[in-house]
Amino acid sequence: MPTLLIQKYSLLSVNYSQRGFDKDKIYRNVYNNYSAWAIRFRGYDVSKLNVLDDFHASYFAILEKMWIIFHFTKGDAGGLVNEPLKLKE
C-alpha cells in the first residue's frame, strides 16, 4: 500500500475518532452479524466445495433444501462466492 494512502487512511481514522465514531463498533455491525445458523450453513457449503485444479476453478451449489435446513435468510450467503479465492495456488 503506498505511503500516501496509508497516511490519508490514518488521518481519516483519527478524524472519525475525534468526532466520536467508534470504528470497531462500525466494523462489528457490518461484518460480524451472522446468526449461528448462517455460520453452520457457510461451513456446510464450503465443505462441499469442488475444486478443479487443472482449470484453476471451483464451484459449489446451494440447494433449496439447504435453505430450509439452515433457516436461510437474505444475506446468509453474502461473500461466500469469494471463499475459493482464499485457496493457495
NORGI-V831287 format. One record per residue. RES is the residue in one small letter. SS is DSSP state (h for helix, s for strand, l for the rest). OMEGA is omega in radians with two decimals (NA if undefined). D_FIRST is the distance of its C-alpha to the first C-alpha in Angstrom with 1 decimal. Layout:
# NORGI-V831287
res & ss & omega & d_first
RES & SS & OMEGA & D_FIRST
RES & SS & OMEGA & D_FIRST
This chain:
# NORGI-V831287
res & ss & omega & d_first
m & l & -3.13 & 0.0
p & l & -3.09 & 3.8
t & h & -3.12 & 6.4
l & h & 3.13 & 8.5
l & h & 3.10 & 6.8
i & h & 3.13 & 6.9
q & h & 3.13 & 10.3
k & h & 3.13 & 11.4
y & h & 3.14 & 10.8
s & h & 3.12 & 12.6
l & h & 3.11 & 15.3
l & h & 3.14 & 15.8
s & h & 3.11 & 16.3
v & h & -3.13 & 18.7
n & h & 3.12 & 20.5
y & h & 3.12 & 21.2
s & h & 3.14 & 22.3
q & h & -3.14 & 24.6
r & l & 3.08 & 26.1
g & l & 3.09 & 27.1
f & l & 3.09 & 24.6
d & l & -3.05 & 24.1
k & h & 3.12 & 20.6
d & h & 3.11 & 21.7
k & h & 3.10 & 24.8
i & h & -3.14 & 23.0
y & h & 3.13 & 20.7
r & h & -3.11 & 23.9
n & h & -3.13 & 25.9
v & h & -2.98 & 23.5
y & h & -3.06 & 22.5
n & l & -3.07 & 25.4
n & l & 3.13 & 28.4
y & l & 3.02 & 29.9
s & l & 3.09 & 33.6
a & h & 3.12 & 34.9
w & h & 3.14 & 36.4
a & h & 3.13 & 33.1
i & h & 3.07 & 31.5
r & h & 3.13 & 34.7
f & h & -3.12 & 34.4
r & h & 3.12 & 30.8
g & h & 3.13 & 31.8
y & h & -3.06 & 34.9
d & h & 3.13 & 33.2
v & h & 3.11 & 30.4
s & h & 3.13 & 33.3
k & l & -3.12 & 34.9
l & l & 3.07 & 31.9
n & s & -3.11 & 33.2
v & s & 3.10 & 31.0
l & s & -3.04 & 32.1
d & h & -3.10 & 30.4
d & h & -3.10 & 32.2
f & h & -3.07 & 30.7
h & l & -3.09 & 27.2
a & s & 3.06 & 28.2
s & s & 3.11 & 29.2
y & s & 2.99 & 31.1
f & l & -3.12 & 32.9
a & l & 3.02 & 35.4
i & l & -3.10 & 36.0
l & l & -3.12 & 39.8
e & h & 3.14 & 41.7
k & h & 3.09 & 43.5
m & h & 3.09 & 40.2
w & h & -3.10 & 39.8
i & h & -3.09 & 43.1
i & h & -3.05 & 42.7
f & l & 3.09 & 39.4
h & l & -3.06 & 40.2
f & l & 3.02 & 37.5
t & l & -3.13 & 36.3
k & l & 3.11 & 34.0
g & l & -3.11 & 30.3
d & l & -3.11 & 31.1
a & l & -3.12 & 29.6
g & l & 3.11 & 26.4
g & l & -3.11 & 23.4
l & h & -3.13 & 25.8
v & h & -3.14 & 25.3
n & h & -3.13 & 21.7
e & h & 3.13 & 23.0
p & h & 3.11 & 23.9
l & h & 3.14 & 20.3
k & h & -3.14 & 19.8
l & l & 3.08 & 22.4
k & l & -3.13 & 21.8
e & l & NA & 22.7
